[in-house]
Amino acid sequence: MTAAEVAELRERLGLGVEDFALVVGVHARTVYRWEQGALAPEGPAEAVLRAMRGALASWPDRVDELKRLAGESLNHGGLAWLLEELMFDWLAEAPTRE
């Protein structure tokens, strides 16, 4: 993901850098570096960012729900809680591939 894509994702979720970092599971300094283009997301963090971006693209009518989930994740365990919610609630509704 590019620096602009990371910043756009964070802004669409309505999160500050520190809160976004907690949701993604990285240090706030890492998010700053991503958004400045000094560092590119990789590994698990990149996968989380791509999944969040994919959720926003797949369910544009559920942006408010994803924002709510991201916000709630800050109170319930951060990244692990968010992933559990996305995996069990959202993916259960996704069409199956044949």
C-alpha distances in whole Angstrom, upper triangle without the diagonal:
4,7,8,6,7,10,11,10,12,15,15,16,19,18,19,17,19,19,15,15,18,17,14,16,16,17,17,17,14,12,14,13,9,10,12,10,12,10,7,7,9,12,13,11,7,10,11,8,8,12,12,10,12,15,15,15,17,20,19,23,22,20,23,23,19,20,23,22,19,22,25,22,23,27,27,25,21,19,21,23,20,19,23,23,20,22,25,25,23,22,26,26,24,26,27,26,29
4,5,5,6,9,10,11,13,14,15,17,19,18,18,16,19,20,16,16,20,19,16,18,17,18,17,16,14,12,13,11,8,8,10,7,10,9,7,8,11,15,16,13,11,14,14,11,11,15,15,12,15,18,17,16,20,22,21,24,24,21,24,25,21,21,25,24,21,23,26,24,25,28,29,27,23,21,24,26,23,22,26,26,23,25,28,28,26,26,29,29,27,29,30,29,33
4,5,5,6,9,10,11,12,14,16,17,16,15,13,16,17,14,14,18,18,15,17,16,16,14,14,11,9,9,8,5,4,6,5,8,8,7,9,13,16,17,14,12,15,15,12,13,16,15,14,17,19,18,18,21,23,22,25,24,21,23,24,21,20,24,23,20,22,25,23,23,27,28,26,22,21,24,26,23,23,27,26,24,26,29,29,27,27,31,31,29,31,32,32,35
4,5,5,6,9,10,10,12,14,15,15,15,14,17,18,15,16,19,18,17,19,18,18,16,16,14,12,12,12,9,6,8,8,12,12,11,12,16,19,19,16,14,17,16,13,13,17,15,13,16,18,16,16,20,21,19,22,22,19,21,23,20,19,23,23,20,22,25,24,24,27,28,27,23,22,25,26,23,23,27,26,24,26,29,29,26,27,30,30,28,30,32,32,35
4,5,5,6,9,10,10,12,14,14,15,14,17,17,14,15,18,16,14,18,17,18,17,17,15,12,13,13,10,8,11,10,14,13,11,11,14,17,17,14,12,14,13,9,10,13,11,9,12,14,12,13,16,18,16,20,19,16,19,20,17,17,20,20,17,20,23,21,22,25,26,25,21,19,23,23,20,20,24,23,20,23,26,25,22,23,27,26,24,26,28,28,31
4,5,5,6,9,10,11,13,12,12,11,14,14,10,11,14,13,11,14,13,14,13,13,11,8,10,10,7,6,10,10,12,11,9,9,12,15,15,11,10,12,11,8,9,12,10,9,13,14,13,14,17,18,17,20,19,16,18,19,16,15,19,18,15,17,20,19,19,22,23,22,18,16,20,21,18,18,22,21,19,21,25,24,22,23,26,26,24,27,29,29,32
4,5,5,6,9,10,11,10,10,9,13,13,10,12,15,14,13,16,15,15,13,13,12,9,9,11,8,6,9,10,13,13,12,12,16,18,18,14,13,16,14,11,13,15,13,11,15,16,14,16,19,19,18,21,20,16,18,19,16,15,18,18,15,17,20,19,19,22,24,23,19,18,22,22,19,20,24,23,21,24,27,26,24,25,28,28,27,29,31,32,35
4,5,5,6,9,10,11,12,12,15,15,12,14,17,15,14,18,17,18,16,17,16,12,13,14,12,9,13,13,17,16,15,14,17,20,19,16,15,16,15,11,12,14,12,10,13,14,11,13,16,16,15,17,17,13,15,17,14,13,17,18,15,17,20,19,20,23,24,24,20,19,22,23,19,20,23,22,20,23,26,24,22,23,27,26,24,27,29,30,33
4,5,5,6,9,9,11,11,14,13,9,12,14,12,11,15,15,17,15,17,15,11,13,15,12,11,14,15,17,16,14,13,16,18,16,13,12,13,11,8,10,11,8,7,10,11,9,11,14,14,13,16,14,11,13,14,11,11,14,14,12,14,17,16,17,20,21,20,17,16,19,19,15,16,20,18,16,19,22,21,18,20,23,22,21,24,26,27,31
4,6,5,6,6,7,8,10,9,6,9,12,10,10,13,13,14,12,14,13,9,11,14,11,10,13,15,17,16,15,13,17,18,17,13,13,15,12,9,12,13,10,10,13,13,11,14,17,17,15,17,16,12,13,15,12,10,13,13,10,12,15,14,14,18,19,19,15,14,18,18,15,16,20,19,17,20,23,22,20,22,25,24,24,27,29,30,33
4,5,5,6,8,9,12,11,9,13,15,13,14,17,17,17,15,17,16,12,13,16,14,11,15,16,19,19,18,17,20,22,21,17,17,18,16,13,15,16,12,12,15,15,12,15,18,17,15,17,16,12,13,15,12,10,14,15,12,13,16,16,16,19,21,21,18,18,21,21,17,19,22,21,19,23,25,23,21,24,27,26,25,28,31,32,35
4,5,8,11,12,15,13,11,14,16,14,14,18,19,20,17,20,19,15,16,19,16,14,18,19,22,21,19,18,21,22,21,18,17,18,15,12,14,14,11,10,13,12,9,11,14,13,11,13,12,8,10,12,10,8,12,13,11,12,16,16,17,20,21,21,18,18,21,20,16,18,21,19,17,20,23,21,18,21,24,22,22,25,27,29,32
4,6,9,11,13,10,8,12,13,11,12,15,16,18,16,19,18,14,16,19,16,15,19,20,22,21,20,18,20,21,19,16,16,17,14,12,14,13,9,10,13,11,9,13,15,13,12,13,11,8,8,10,7,5,9,10,7,9,12,12,13,16,17,18,14,14,17,16,13,15,18,16,15,18,20,18,17,19,22,21,21,24,27,28,32
4,7,10,12,10,9,13,14,12,14,17,17,18,15,18,18,15,16,19,17,15,19,21,23,22,21,20,23,24,22,19,19,20,17,15,17,17,13,14,17,15,13,16,18,17,15,16,14,10,10,12,10,7,10,12,9,9,13,13,13,16,18,19,16,16,20,18,16,18,21,19,18,21,23,21,20,23,25,24,25,28,30,32,36
4,7,8,6,6,9,10,9,11,14,14,14,12,15,15,12,13,16,15,14,17,19,21,20,19,18,21,22,20,16,17,19,15,14,17,17,13,14,17,16,15,18,20,19,18,19,16,13,12,14,12,8,11,12,8,8,12,12,11,14,16,16,13,14,18,17,14,17,20,18,18,21,23,22,21,23,26,26,26,29,31,33,37
4,6,5,6,8,10,11,12,14,13,13,9,12,13,10,11,14,14,12,15,18,19,19,19,17,21,22,21,17,18,20,17,15,18,19,16,17,20,19,18,21,23,22,21,22,20,17,16,18,15,12,14,15,12,11,14,14,12,15,18,17,14,16,19,19,17,19,22,21,21,24,26,25,24,26,29,29,29,33,35,36,40
4,6,5,6,9,10,10,12,10,9,6,9,9,7,7,11,11,10,12,15,16,15,16,15,18,19,18,14,16,18,16,14,17,18,16,16,20,20,19,21,24,24,23,24,22,19,19,20,17,14,16,17,13,13,16,15,13,16,18,17,14,15,18,19,17,19,22,22,21,24,27,26,25,27,30,30,30,33,35,36,40
4,5,5,6,9,10,10,9,8,5,8,10,8,9,13,13,13,15,17,18,17,17,16,19,20,18,15,17,19,16,15,19,19,17,19,22,21,21,24,26,25,25,26,23,20,20,20,18,15,16,16,13,12,15,13,10,14,16,15,12,13,17,17,16,18,21,21,21,24,26,26,25,27,30,31,31,34,36,37,41
4,5,5,6,9,10,10,10,8,12,12,10,12,15,15,15,17,19,20,19,19,17,19,20,18,14,17,18,15,14,18,18,15,17,20,19,18,21,23,22,22,23,20,17,17,17,14,12,13,12,9,8,11,10,7,11,13,12,9,11,14,14,13,16,18,18,18,21,23,22,22,24,27,27,28,31,33,34,38
4,5,5,6,8,9,9,8,11,11,8,10,13,12,12,15,17,18,16,16,13,16,17,15,11,13,15,11,10,14,14,12,13,16,16,15,18,20,20,20,21,19,16,16,16,13,11,13,12,8,9,12,10,9,13,14,13,10,10,14,14,12,14,17,17,16,19,21,21,20,22,25,25,25,29,30,32,35
4,5,5,6,5,6,5,8,8,6,9,11,11,12,15,16,16,14,14,12,14,15,13,10,12,14,11,11,15,15,13,15,18,18,18,21,23,23,23,24,22,19,19,19,16,14,16,15,11,12,14,11,10,14,15,13,9,9,13,14,13,14,18,18,18,20,22,23,22,23,26,27,27,30,31,33,36
4,5,5,6,7,8,11,11,10,13,15,15,16,18,20,20,18,17,15,16,16,14,11,14,15,12,12,16,16,14,17,19,18,19,22,23,23,23,25,22,19,19,18,15,14,15,13,10,10,11,9,7,10,11,9,6,7,10,11,11,13,15,16,16,18,21,21,21,22,25,26,26,30,31,32,36
4,6,8,10,10,14,13,11,14,16,15,16,19,20,21,18,17,14,16,15,12,10,13,13,9,10,13,13,11,13,16,15,15,19,20,19,20,21,18,16,16,15,12,11,12,10,6,8,9,6,6,10,10,9,5,5,9,9,7,10,12,12,13,15,17,17,17,19,21,22,23,26,27,29,33
4,6,9,10,12,10,9,13,14,12,14,17,17,18,15,14,11,12,12,9,6,9,10,7,7,11,11,10,12,15,14,15,18,19,20,20,22,19,17,18,17,13,13,15,12,9,12,13,10,10,14,13,11,8,6,9,11,9,10,13,14,13,15,18,18,18,19,22,23,22,26,27,28,31
4,7,9,12,10,10,14,15,14,16,18,19,19,16,15,12,12,12,9,7,11,11,9,10,14,14,13,16,18,18,19,22,23,23,24,26,23,21,21,20,17,16,17,15,12,14,14,11,11,14,13,10,7,6,9,11,10,11,14,15,15,17,19,20,20,21,24,25,25,28,29,30,33
4,7,8,6,7,11,11,11,13,16,16,15,13,13,10,11,11,10,7,11,13,11,11,15,16,15,17,20,20,21,23,25,25,26,28,25,22,23,22,19,18,20,18,14,16,17,14,13,16,16,13,10,9,12,15,14,15,18,19,19,20,23,24,23,24,27,28,28,31,32,32,36
4,5,5,7,9,10,11,13,15,16,15,13,14,12,14,15,14,11,14,16,14,14,18,19,18,20,22,23,23,26,28,28,28,30,27,24,25,25,21,20,21,20,16,17,19,16,14,17,18,15,12,12,15,17,17,18,21,22,22,23,26,27,26,27,30,32,31,34,35,36,39
4,5,5,6,9,10,11,12,14,14,13,14,13,15,17,16,13,15,17,15,14,18,19,18,19,22,23,22,25,27,27,27,29,26,23,23,24,20,19,20,19,16,16,18,16,14,17,19,17,14,14,17,19,18,19,22,23,23,25,27,28,27,28,31,32,32,35,36,37,41
4,5,5,6,9,10,11,12,11,10,13,12,15,17,17,14,15,19,17,16,19,21,20,21,24,25,24,27,29,30,29,31,29,26,26,27,24,22,24,23,19,20,22,20,18,21,22,20,17,17,20,22,21,22,25,26,25,27,30,31,30,31,34,35,34,37,38,39,42
4,5,5,6,9,10,10,9,8,9,9,11,13,13,10,12,15,14,13,16,18,17,18,21,22,22,24,27,27,27,30,27,24,26,26,22,21,23,22,18,19,22,19,18,21,22,19,16,15,19,21,19,20,23,24,23,25,28,29,28,28,32,33,31,34,35,36,39
4,5,5,6,9,10,10,9,9,9,12,14,14,10,11,14,13,11,14,17,15,15,19,20,19,21,24,24,24,26,24,21,22,23,19,18,20,19,16,17,20,17,16,20,21,19,15,15,18,20,18,19,22,23,22,24,27,27,25,26,30,30,29,32,34,34,38
4,5,5,6,9,9,9,11,11,15,17,17,14,15,18,17,14,18,20,18,18,22,23,22,24,27,27,26,29,27,23,24,25,22,20,23,22,19,19,22,20,19,22,24,22,19,18,22,23,21,22,26,26,25,27,30,30,29,30,33,34,33,36,37,37,41
4,5,5,6,5,5,8,9,13,16,17,13,14,17,17,15,17,20,19,19,22,24,23,24,27,28,28,30,29,25,27,28,24,23,25,25,21,22,25,23,21,25,26,24,20,20,23,25,23,24,27,28,26,28,31,32,30,31,34,35,33,36,37,37,41
4,5,5,6,5,5,7,10,13,14,11,11,14,14,11,14,17,16,15,18,20,20,21,24,25,24,27,26,23,24,25,21,21,23,23,19,21,24,21,21,24,25,23,19,18,21,23,21,21,25,25,24,25,29,29,27,28,31,32,30,33,34,34,37
4,5,8,8,9,10,14,17,17,14,13,17,16,13,15,18,16,15,19,20,19,20,23,24,23,26,25,21,23,24,21,20,23,22,19,20,23,22,21,25,26,24,21,19,23,24,22,23,26,26,24,27,30,30,28,28,32,32,31,33,35,35,38
4,5,8,9,12,15,19,20,17,16,19,19,16,18,21,20,19,22,24,23,24,27,28,27,30,28,25,27,28,25,23,26,26,23,24,27,25,24,28,29,27,24,23,26,28,25,26,30,30,28,30,34,33,31,32,36,36,34,37,38,38,41
4,5,7,10,13,17,18,15,14,18,18,15,17,20,20,18,21,23,22,23,26,28,27,30,29,26,28,29,25,24,28,27,24,25,28,26,25,29,30,28,25,23,26,28,26,26,30,30,28,30,33,33,31,31,35,35,33,35,36,36,39
4,7,10,13,16,18,16,15,19,19,17,19,22,22,21,24,26,25,26,29,30,30,33,32,28,30,31,28,27,30,29,25,27,29,27,26,30,31,28,25,23,27,29,27,27,30,31,29,31,34,35,33,33,37,37,35,38,38,38,41
4,7,9,13,15,12,12,15,16,14,16,19,19,19,21,24,23,24,27,29,28,31,30,27,29,29,26,25,28,27,23,25,27,25,24,28,28,26,22,21,23,26,24,24,27,28,26,28,31,32,30,30,34,34,32,35,35,35,38
4,6,10,12,10,8,12,13,11,13,16,16,16,18,20,21,21,24,26,25,29,27,25,27,27,23,23,26,25,22,24,26,24,23,27,27,25,21,19,22,24,22,21,25,26,24,25,29,29,27,27,31,31,29,31,32,31,34
4,7,9,6,5,9,10,8,10,13,13,13,16,18,18,19,21,23,23,27,25,22,25,24,21,21,23,22,19,21,23,20,21,24,24,21,18,15,18,21,18,18,21,22,20,21,25,26,24,24,27,28,26,29,29,29,32
4,7,6,5,8,10,10,10,13,14,15,16,19,20,20,22,24,25,28,26,24,27,26,22,23,25,23,20,23,25,21,22,25,25,22,19,16,18,21,19,17,21,22,20,21,24,26,24,23,27,28,26,28,28,27,30
4,6,5,6,9,10,11,12,15,16,16,19,20,21,22,24,26,29,26,25,27,26,22,23,25,22,20,23,24,21,21,24,23,20,18,14,16,19,17,15,18,21,19,18,22,24,22,21,25,26,24,27,26,26,29
4,5,5,6,9,10,10,12,14,15,16,18,20,21,22,24,26,24,22,24,23,19,20,22,19,17,20,21,17,18,21,20,17,14,11,12,15,14,12,15,17,15,15,19,20,19,18,22,24,22,25,24,24,27
4,5,5,6,9,10,11,12,14,15,17,18,20,21,22,25,22,20,22,21,17,18,20,17,15,18,19,16,16,20,19,16,13,10,12,15,13,12,15,17,15,16,20,21,19,19,23,24,23,25,26,26,29
4,5,5,6,8,10,10,12,14,15,16,18,20,21,24,22,20,22,21,18,19,21,19,16,19,21,18,19,22,22,19,16,13,15,17,15,14,17,18,16,17,20,21,19,19,23,23,22,24,24,24,27
4,5,5,6,9,10,10,12,14,15,16,18,19,22,20,19,21,20,16,18,20,17,16,19,20,17,19,22,21,18,15,12,13,16,13,11,14,16,13,13,17,18,16,15,19,20,18,21,21,21,24
4,5,5,6,9,10,10,12,14,15,16,18,20,18,16,18,17,13,15,17,14,12,15,16,13,15,18,17,15,12,9,11,12,10,8,12,13,11,12,15,16,14,14,18,19,18,21,21,22,25
4,5,5,6,8,10,11,12,14,15,16,19,17,15,17,17,13,14,16,14,12,15,17,15,16,19,19,17,14,11,14,15,12,11,15,15,13,14,18,18,16,16,20,20,19,22,23,23,26
4,5,5,6,8,10,10,12,14,15,18,17,15,18,17,14,15,18,16,14,18,20,17,19,22,22,20,17,14,16,17,14,12,16,16,13,14,18,18,15,15,19,19,17,19,20,20,23
4,5,5,6,9,10,10,12,14,16,14,13,16,15,11,14,16,14,13,16,17,15,18,21,19,18,15,12,14,14,11,9,13,13,9,10,14,14,11,11,15,15,13,16,17,18,21
4,5,5,6,9,10,11,12,14,12,10,13,12,8,10,13,11,10,13,15,13,15,18,18,17,14,11,13,14,10,10,13,12,9,11,14,14,11,12,16,16,15,18,19,20,24
4,5,5,6,9,10,10,14,12,10,14,14,10,12,15,14,12,16,18,17,18,22,21,21,17,15,17,17,14,13,16,15,12,14,18,17,14,14,18,17,15,18,20,20,24
4,5,5,6,8,10,13,12,11,15,14,11,14,16,15,14,18,19,18,21,23,23,22,19,16,18,18,14,13,16,15,11,13,16,15,12,12,15,14,12,15,16,17,20
4,5,5,6,8,10,9,8,12,11,8,11,13,12,12,15,17,16,19,21,20,20,17,15,16,16,12,12,14,12,9,11,13,12,9,10,13,12,10,13,16,17,21
4,6,5,5,8,7,6,10,10,8,10,13,12,12,15,17,17,19,21,21,22,19,17,19,18,14,14,17,15,12,14,17,15,11,13,16,15,13,16,19,20,24
4,6,6,9,10,9,13,13,11,13,16,16,16,19,21,20,23,25,25,25,22,20,22,21,17,17,19,17,14,16,18,17,13,14,17,15,13,15,18,18,22
4,6,9,9,10,13,13,11,14,17,16,17,20,21,20,23,26,25,25,22,20,21,21,17,16,18,16,13,14,16,14,11,11,14,12,9,11,14,15,19
4,5,5,7,10,10,9,12,14,14,15,18,19,19,22,24,23,24,22,20,21,20,16,16,18,15,12,14,16,13,10,11,13,11,10,12,16,17,21
4,5,6,9,10,10,12,14,15,15,18,19,20,22,24,24,25,23,21,23,22,18,19,20,17,15,17,19,16,13,15,17,15,14,16,19,21,24
4,6,8,9,10,12,13,14,16,18,19,20,23,24,24,26,24,23,24,22,19,20,21,18,15,18,19,16,13,16,17,14,14,16,20,22,25
4,5,5,6,9,10,11,12,14,15,16,19,21,21,22,20,19,20,18,15,16,17,14,12,15,16,13,10,13,15,13,13,16,19,22,25
4,5,5,6,9,10,11,12,14,15,17,19,20,21,18,18,20,18,14,16,18,15,13,16,17,15,12,15,17,16,16,19,22,24,27
4,5,5,6,9,10,10,12,14,16,17,18,20,18,18,20,18,15,17,18,15,14,17,18,15,14,17,19,17,18,21,24,27,30
4,5,5,6,9,10,10,12,15,16,16,18,16,16,17,15,12,14,15,11,11,14,14,11,10,14,15,14,15,19,22,24,28
4,5,5,6,9,10,10,13,15,15,16,14,13,15,13,9,11,13,10,9,12,14,11,10,13,15,14,15,19,21,23,27
4,5,5,6,9,10,11,13,14,16,13,14,16,14,11,14,15,13,12,16,17,15,14,17,19,18,19,22,25,27,31
4,5,5,6,8,10,11,12,14,13,14,15,13,10,13,14,11,12,16,16,14,13,17,18,18,19,23,26,28,32
4,5,5,6,9,10,10,12,10,10,12,9,7,10,11,8,8,12,13,11,11,14,16,16,17,21,23,26,29
4,6,5,7,10,10,11,8,9,11,9,7,10,12,10,10,14,15,14,13,16,18,19,19,23,25,27,31
4,5,6,7,9,11,9,11,13,11,9,13,14,12,13,17,18,16,16,19,21,21,22,26,28,31,34
4,5,5,6,9,8,10,12,9,8,12,12,10,12,15,16,14,15,18,20,20,22,26,28,30,34
4,5,5,6,5,7,8,6,5,9,10,9,11,14,15,14,15,17,19,20,21,25,27,29,32
4,6,6,5,8,10,9,9,12,13,13,15,17,18,18,19,21,23,24,25,29,30,32,36
4,6,7,11,11,9,10,14,14,13,16,18,19,18,20,22,23,25,26,30,32,34,37
4,6,9,9,6,8,11,11,11,14,16,16,16,18,20,21,23,24,28,29,32,35
4,7,6,5,8,10,10,11,14,15,16,17,18,20,22,23,25,28,29,31,35
4,6,6,6,9,10,11,12,14,16,16,17,19,21,23,23,27,28,30,33
4,5,5,6,9,10,10,12,14,15,15,16,19,21,21,24,25,27,30
4,6,5,6,9,10,10,12,14,15,16,17,20,20,24,24,26,29
4,5,5,6,9,10,11,12,13,15,16,18,19,23,24,26,29
4,5,5,6,8,10,10,11,13,15,16,17,21,22,24,27
4,5,5,6,8,10,10,11,13,15,15,19,19,21,24
4,6,5,6,8,10,10,11,14,15,18,19,21,24
4,6,6,6,7,9,10,12,14,17,18,21,24
4,6,6,5,7,9,10,11,15,16,18,22
4,6,6,5,7,10,10,13,14,16,19
4,6,6,6,9,10,14,14,17,20
4,6,6,7,9,13,14,17,21
4,5,5,7,10,12,15,19
4,5,5,8,9,12,15
4,6,8,9,12,15
4,6,9,12,15
4,6,9,13
4,7,9
4,6
4
